Amino acid sequence: MEEIEALWREARELSLGNSGGVERLDSPPTPLQFLRDFVSPNKPCVISNATLHWTALSSWSDDSYLTRTLSSAHVSVHLTPNGRADALVPLNSDELGSSSSSSLCFASAHVIRMPFPEALNLIVNPNSTKYVAYAQQQNDCFRSEYSALAPDCEAHIPWATEALGCLPEAVNLWIGNHLSETSFHKDHYENLYAVVSGEKHFLLLPPTDVHRMYICDYPAAHYSYSQDTGELTLEAEKPARYVPWCSVSPYPSPETKDTQMSKFPLYFNGPKPFECTVKAGEILYLPSMWFHHVRQSPDAGGRTIAINYWYDMQFDIKYAYFNFLQSIHCQSTHSRTLPETVSEDSDLESD
Amino acid sequence: MEEIEALWREARELSLGNSGGVERLDSPPTPLQFLRDFVSPNKPCVISNATLHWTALSSWSDDSYLTRTLSSAHVSVHLTPNGRADALVPLNSDELGSSSSSSLCFASAHVIRMPFPEALNLIVNPNSTKYVAYAQQQNDCFRSEYSALAPDCEAHIPWATEALGCLPEAVNLWIGNHLSETSFHKDHYENLYAVVSGEKHFLLLPPTDVHRMYICDYPAAHYSYSQDTGELTLEAEKPARYVPWCSVSPYPSPETKDTQMSKFPLYFNGPKPFECTVKAGEILYLPSMWFHHVRQSPDAGGRTIAINYWYDMQFDIKYAYFNFLQSIHCQSTHSRTLPETVSEDSDLESD
């Protein structure tokens, strides 16, 4: 563990900085600068004035523009009781056939397709339902479901495309309200995350901090919507399927803070995560393999809108080093420290 | 150890290749290609037709051109008994005050400055002396001692300079004969190694293979030249100073092969080193932190001439990962496996 903690420190001292802040650029970098100063060292940055020429920055603030342009579009909407999809929540043991009273599972949203105007109405009127709606689908949805919006922004980020030597593998649109939150996870992509309206609040941890996430296998479950009650119920997948996921929730409620801190000391007692708020017109470069947790603030119309561009990452020596680091993790600290059940005061559903 | 061996394999499978060969380019890459495909993934390559416009490629084959141009230059020459500077050789224990009969030390050359024509004469007539001369000094010597040759080649490698965003920190000239050999070591620089005449034969190991080098602290010693005898004698530094150095010599003589293989099984039983020959007109990109061993073949005039450009490396997440890997090494396999003495049949002076 001593060597691993030295790695956390050294990554910060050499390259990432100790302030907990993310480097900011006033304008887009050249492809060479972007590759040399950020992609190659696997270091995030926020770029201001990155999308000044996108008409989306003004037109998408207008609900009537969106509903008119997407009047005939059917879009994917993720429904959850509280805004948290792909999150850890308690599930009755009956569901899993285990003897413990309450176990955590990995809960996926109920996904439905509906006409866009209906989806937007659910998002901007969160109190009208017993669930939270988040229009998103990480399957290149911007280039399919939302193709009518293509003229309002760019099909790719030119300086990133030139630097990375390829077009984006997927472009995803996200329209949600202040309730939607994404739990800590990592992606195997170089990510250019452009906020169009509202603000996104990121917590970031470098891949060198993988132990601090307490990644563990959780049984998969999904929400299911009942037309009768208008409510979502959680159902375990059968046969059981297990998903490795980060155990740490970074904002525990006051009542559960002590429990969470003693369960996840490497997270709570280690270096602070990197923190940044990305505003409309700004782009976050979120490097491949970085753990990220996302919350959002809405615009005046109650929506947060963002597009992210996923570019293929290089599976190079950095990735080999990461896998080595994680393999050390499994043998030493993993099995001893991972929580298997949630105590009664768990706030995983409500923090 | 199992995880570390998996790292060696994965670095090769993902990025470096399993052939043991080094990727070859027919012409210089663009700065973006170089940065994206080689520097960022820390991957070597050999570039052909890289210096076609250098007049050095023809004029430096001519001894009289060199002695005329450098007639008034004084240059640094490294003298060793056998062509090996910065190598491990046995030293009598008396010198070190230890009780063992024969210990290895880290032996540096005797460095003298002499008029260039005299140095060249020593290099091309190796049988005229009891020592081997190698005109080299890794202190930016090309831009100082050899400045009269500057018009014959380039002050920097343009596509590398643009990619790395800086000019070379040092440019070194190397003029030697077939006897000179450089033992396994690594440098904290991005290295562009241009062969001008003759050939250089490299063995390369990625930084992920650090355990296979059996790096150990050796007492420093240096050769000292006696005018009386015309011979070099080895003297331990006093007070003692210790230099961490790779223990592995890759070409053991037939008699010592078994001993060497049993002492350094991780090297001899692991994946083969990457191997390449760099010819006149070609440039090797030798990535920072790669272990390299160098031998050379002479041109028709008996000389091998090369220039290397050292560019500052980025001390980023890759470097932090390397230090972490090396720290694991120290605790687990290092102390158990490192040789402290050399057996009588050691071939370290003669292989």
HADDOCK unambig.tbl for C-alpha pairs under 7 A between the chains (distance, minus, plus):
assign (segid A and resid 3 and name CA) (segid B and resid 324 and name CA) 6.29 0.50 0.50
assign (segid A and resid 3 and name CA) (segid B and resid 327 and name CA) 6.61 0.50 0.50
assign (segid A and resid 7 and name CA) (segid B and resid 320 and name CA) 6.10 0.50 0.50
assign (segid A and resid 7 and name CA) (segid B and resid 321 and name CA) 6.95 0.50 0.50
assign (segid A and resid 7 and name CA) (segid B and resid 324 and name CA) 5.94 0.50 0.50
assign (segid A and resid 10 and name CA) (segid B and resid 320 and name CA) 5.91 0.50 0.50
assign (segid A and resid 11 and name CA) (segid B and resid 316 and name CA) 6.84 0.50 0.50
assign (segid A and resid 11 and name CA) (segid B and resid 317 and name CA) 5.56 0.50 0.50
assign (segid A and resid 11 and name CA) (segid B and resid 320 and name CA) 5.60 0.50 0.50
assign (segid A and resid 14 and name CA) (segid B and resid 315 and name CA) 6.04 0.50 0.50
assign (segid A and resid 14 and name CA) (segid B and resid 316 and name CA) 5.98 0.50 0.50
assign (segid A and resid 15 and name CA) (segid B and resid 315 and name CA) 6.85 0.50 0.50
assign (segid A and resid 15 and name CA) (segid B and resid 316 and name CA) 5.11 0.50 0.50
assign (segid A and resid 15 and name CA) (segid B and resid 317 and name CA) 6.91 0.50 0.50
assign (segid A and resid 32 and name CA) (segid B and resid 32 and name CA) 6.18 0.50 0.50
assign (segid A and resid 32 and name CA) (segid B and resid 163 and name CA) 6.69 0.50 0.50
assign (segid A and resid 40 and name CA) (segid B and resid 40 and name CA) 4.78 0.50 0.50
assign (segid A and resid 41 and name CA) (segid B and resid 316 and name CA) 5.39 0.50 0.50
assign (segid A and resid 41 and name CA) (segid B and resid 317 and name CA) 6.00 0.50 0.50
assign (segid A and resid 163 and name CA) (segid B and resid 32 and name CA) 6.70 0.50 0.50
assign (segid A and resid 315 and name CA) (segid B and resid 14 and name CA) 6.05 0.50 0.50
assign (segid A and resid 315 and name CA) (segid B and resid 15 and name CA) 6.86 0.50 0.50
assign (segid A and resid 316 and name CA) (segid B and resid 11 and name CA) 6.86 0.50 0.50
assign (segid A and resid 316 and name CA) (segid B and resid 14 and name CA) 5.99 0.50 0.50
assign (segid A and resid 316 and name CA) (segid B and resid 15 and name CA) 5.13 0.50 0.50
assign (segid A and resid 316 and name CA) (segid B and resid 41 and name CA) 5.39 0.50 0.50
assign (segid A and resid 317 and name CA) (segid B and resid 11 and name CA) 5.57 0.50 0.50
assign (segid A and resid 317 and name CA) (segid B and resid 15 and name CA) 6.91 0.50 0.50
assign (segid A and resid 317 and name CA) (segid B and resid 41 and name CA) 6.01 0.50 0.50
assign (segid A and resid 318 and name CA) (segid B and resid 318 and name CA) 6.16 0.50 0.50
assign (segid A and resid 320 and name CA) (segid B and resid 7 and name CA) 6.09 0.50 0.50
assign (segid A and resid 320 and name CA) (segid B and resid 10 and name CA) 5.90 0.50 0.50
assign (segid A and resid 320 and name CA) (segid B and resid 11 and name CA) 5.59 0.50 0.50
assign (segid A and resid 321 and name CA) (segid B and resid 7 and name CA) 6.95 0.50 0.50
assign (segid A and resid 321 and name CA) (segid B and resid 321 and name CA) 6.49 0.50 0.50
assign (segid A and resid 324 and name CA) (segid B and resid 3 and name CA) 6.28 0.50 0.50
assign (segid A and resid 324 and name CA) (segid B and resid 7 and name CA) 5.94 0.50 0.50
assign (segid A and resid 327 and name CA) (segid B and resid 3 and name CA) 6.60 0.50 0.50
